[in-house]
Structures are given as structure tokens and as C-alpha cells.
Amino acid sequence: MSEQCSKESCAGCAQAGSCSSQKPADLKEPANPYSCVRKVIGVVSGKGGVGKSMVTASLARQLRKQGYTVGILDADITGPSIPKMYGLHERALGAEEGIYPCVAEDGTKIMSINLMLENEEDPVIWRGPVIAGVVKQFWTDVMWGDLDVLLVDMPPGTGDVPLTVFQSLPVDGTVIVTSPQDLVRMIVKKAYSMAKQMNIPVLGLVENYSYLVCPDCGKKIEVFGHSHIDEIAAELGTEVLGKIPIDQTLAEAVENEQFYNVENPYLDEIVDKIL
């Protein structure tokens, strides 16, 4: 329907000029009254297996190291990993006012579906609308308290949950996580284009598994092939915010559930970009 046709159709309506056909609806959900969140940053990827949750947790660690209050909303409902990385296995508690996030040893506040299941190893076999509803509740019902930054660890791809987060939460920017393979160019463009279509600023790209440093000679070995991240960033008009090597200490911290001790200086530039 053309704009002129739409105007003529609404001419005699008492709500003319204010209905959804004239003005797009604001779908943003209100935060819990007991939350004061200054920045919401989505950490996204176009495909799985690129270490997006590790980047999310690493960014939280660098923010905490600099004294900022941080929360992680684990929006990867069917594949949650954040609580285990931090050694959190208890169940989140609730009150009349809302749900309390669990707190890691470094003070990071975390909410994940794994903190609400009776058995954290039970699969979440839900359809998209139910999953999207839970993610919204993690914003509206969780009492985040006073946070400088809330990081949203998205599931991979451009489906229901990323769409729900972008539409329902006041996202200030996104960080796109990728890896060096050739296929990445197409995948990054999909994630980038979705953010742009939703009017969400893209802060930049992070390349994970960028290289391996030989422990004997110190040479950088490109295990997954030559990186194309710089040319992709230039093509999209955005920045490369970090290149993270394959680091055994990071893998051990995940395996030992002690990510609250990690330092990842490769992401310090993102901290400056966010704040």
C-alpha cells in the first residue's frame, strides 16, 4: 500500500496519525524496576563454534579488572555455557520483586537458563516464541541492580533470539565474533547486516582463534588459514577490535570453571570503545 493510500484510508479515524500504520511501534520492554543498566552490549556471531561465549566472558573480565560493574545475560537458551565457565551451579532465587542474578567470584552478575533448571544437564526443548519470551524475562524480571555494562551473550545466527534482543532491549551496540576461515566473510556480513537493519551500532569485529604462538620459537602459526578480518572490516566500514590467539590458559580456565581469574588483554580496546 502506498503512503498516499494509507493516509486516505485513515483520514476519518479518531486515531489518525498515531496508529501503527502511521508510526512504527516501540517494542522495547521496560527493565525491572530494581535494575539500573547504563549500557547494553550484544555479543553476536553469524555461526556457532567461534568462541562467542568466551569472548563475552573475557570482555566481562576486562571490564571488571578496570573496576566496572558488569552483568552477563546468557541469551543462548539452548546452549548455555556462561555459568559453568564461572563455576556457578546453584539455582537463581526469586522474590516478589523479581529474580536475583547469581554472582560469580569476581562480582560479575549472571543470569542463564541453566541457573533455573532443576538439572543443569537437562536439554531445553522449546520452540522459538517460548525461548524469545524467556530472554525478555531475563531483562524485565531479573533485578540486575546497578550495572555499568550488561553483556548479552547471543546464540549464533540471525534468528528469533537476536531479533528479540535487538527489538526488546535498549542495545547500545554489538560486537561481532568470528574466526579466520574464508567462509567468514559471508557469515560476518549477515550478522553485520542484521544489526544495521535493526539500527544497532556495530562497534567492531573480534577474531578468535586468530593464530597460535609456537612455545619454542615464538612464531605465529595461522592454524585456520590466513586471516581476512582486516579486509572484511575495511569493506564493511568498521573496526577490528581484537585478535585472540589460541591460548591454552583460556581453555584451562573454561575446563576448570575458573574464568573469573582470566585476563584477556587482547580485548582492552573494546573496553575503551564501549565506555
Secondary structure by P-SEA (a helix, b strand, c coil): ccaaaaaaaaccccccccccccccccccccccccccccbbbbbbbcccccaaaaaaaaaaaaaaaacccccccccccccccccccccccbbbbbcccbbbbbbcccbbbbbccccccccccccccccaaaaaaaaaaaacccccccccbbbbbccccccaaaaaaaacccccbbbbbbccccaaaaaaaaaaaaaaaacccccbbbbccccccccccccccccccccaaaaaaaaacccccccccccaaaaaaaaaccccccccccaaaaaaaac
